[in-house]
Amino acid sequence: MNLKKTIWLPLIMVITFILEGVISLIFAKPLFGESRIFVPHFLLVLLILMTAFYRRNPTLVYAFIIGLTFDIYYTGIMGIYFALFPCIVYITDKLLKVLQNGIVLVGLITVFNVILTESLVYAFYSLIDSTSMDIATFIDKRLWTTILLNFAFYLVVFFPFRHFLVKLKKSENHL
């Protein structure tokens, strides 16, 4: 496999990593105002798509690396996303062994995984008493907007990223 093909997937992931932070800073207030919080989980969405349309083992490696990088850069507590991202890839892989990987089912799996990730992070921060937000406020002010944002991202990237992954997988299989 030539260098051009091997660089695109990591480059997409790095750009998405940067995009998550930029989206949070620039668009949070204008879109939702002060009363709503939304968390872009674009990397998680891409990992779910990679699980559906690429190969599981490289996706798990990406999940570990992205989770560790995410923890270092965005969170003050090491290990939350380092553990969550690979678990989400594993859960997605197991779900897709039973279900088909069409746009609707992968979309539902994506929504489920965003809810699971947000809920587990909230539970962890509640457990260590690092958040003052109660569960009702969490659902009303953070969870719904996070689901909507990430599902919109999913709809935008599904077809182009799936096409890219299928071509990448096919080119790797020809080696």
Disulfide bonds with the S-S distance in Angstrom:
none
